[in-house]
């Protein structure tokens, strides 16, 4: 055997012996962990991305719903999963940057995760039932001050951006008391609102938009800095007398810490292509969010910046989880 042939054979043998588990990634279905119930904003964003990703990678992407605890149950499931590329997680600002400032968690953010891709960002929307006595934010605040015992606000869970937006609003509006009613996702929260079981909701746009357009619930304001392109006629809270009010949320895809290059070299280009697809981007906008493009490192920087920002907001407002 020639020296060059021997060297080539050695390289082939070495390559085949290294990380054989990742040689054909992916060679089985991938699960996408969702921290909320089906039908909510997270689910509605995860589905089009997962369908496109499945076509690009040649493997099915299966939804795994782990609702509860403001999305932290799903985050823990992801953090403890093997770093083999077969567990992905569509997460958001709540479990990654808000909850860590409010209580001790069984995971560290962003340390226990591989940042992969941002999906979209936007605000929450303040919604009431159609028969609500509050026709606008000013009237709602007036009624809350007159009859505080009759008013509470619902959200998709404890420690999510809806919860923080509600508490931030309580402080900004000078409300002495406003009880928080958490649900296990956006869909059940909206259902309770439509059933008149809660008088107002700080909801993700994804969970609420179809019901707003259908006249089943009423949008009073959005909590983002700018108006939503999906609700151009709905003012921001900043416009309504609460200057500087901004409670925006982002959604992104992460995996367990330490994903190997053999996985990320295939996964990252596929995620990028999926999120650049015009149909997927149109779907993201339909859910009330704007598509966001970031590298994994930029995403990690964003998480760290948001941890500090929400931490200051929580401290300044004296927010606590009871």
Buried (B, 14 or more C-beta within 10 A) or exposed (E): EEEEEEEEEEEEEEEEEEEEEBEEBBEEEBBBBBBBBBBBBBBBBBBBBBBBBBBBBEBBBEBBBBBBBBBBBBBBBBBEBEBBBBBBBBBBBBBBBBBBBBEEBEBEBBEBBBBBBBBBBBBBBBBBBEEBEBEBBEEBBEBBBEEBEEBBBBBBBBBBBBBBBBBBBBBBBEBEEBBBBBBBBBBBBBBBBBEEBBBBBBBBBBBBBBBBEEEBBBBBBBBBBBBBEBBEEBBBBBBBEBEEBBBBBBBBBBBBBEBBEBBBEBBBEBBBBBBEBEEBBEBBBBBBBBBBEBBBEEBBBBBEEBBEBBBEBBEEBEBEEE
